Amino acid sequence: QQKVQQSPESLTVSEGAMASLNCTFSDRSSDNFRWYRQHSGKGLEVLVSIFSDGEKEEGSFTAHLNRASLHVFLHIREPQPSDSALYLCAVSGGDSGYNKLTFGKGTVLLVSP
Amino acid sequence: EAAVTQSPRNKVAVTGGKVTLSCNQTNNHNNMYWYRQDTGHGLRLIHYSYGAGSTEKGDIPDGYKASRPSQENFSLILELATPSQTSVYFCASGKGTSAETLYFGSGTRLTVL
């Protein structure tokens, strides 16, 4: 069964400094990776989707996938206080099937002014 | 972006009572999903559907039923609610392709007393 772990559990960065979040997964045959953001009390907002090794940029968000090492990273360029939220990594595909997303527990990001 | 609407936003129920959570999507997506989010567990899949009339068990289906009477509507039913079902429930929809992105509603906070 797919296992998805995120680190760190919480991260504080200063406004404008790069924020880097890590996600590891267990099924190397997975081929769908997404990062979601959830502001307190709100629903999930998709930030970036990536399906092959390498990088994918969406605005200030860049996902970096390395399936050999079972890692997918999210880099946030010049984060603002409004980017303070819970960030969730979601993985699907491979043995689990494309439509069964497995989520990590998330990283709480705090961006200080 | 897909519009997914959940109702109610908040619900308080008594142990042993019946609870129905409703979800409506307006973008003609084939797939719909119900997740619950709990501290320490992240989001976990309860039931999902490939289209009207279809329901499938997710990873934690026990104690829940689902109903998909139409393309737009997907309900989650707790026949005999228990305090362990106190959680935040999210509905999501997706196109039904291998690269689908899920779009989430704003969530229903359920408290079972």
Interface residues (C-beta under 8 A of the other chain):
Chain A: N32 R34 Y36 G41 K42 G43 L44 E45 V46 S49 F51 L88 A90 G93 Y98 N99 K100 L101 F103 G104 K105 G106
Chain B: V4 N31 Y33 G40 H41 G42 L43 R44 L45 Y48 G58 D59 F90 A92 G94 G96 T97 S98 A99 E100 T101 L102 Y103 F104 G105 S106 G107
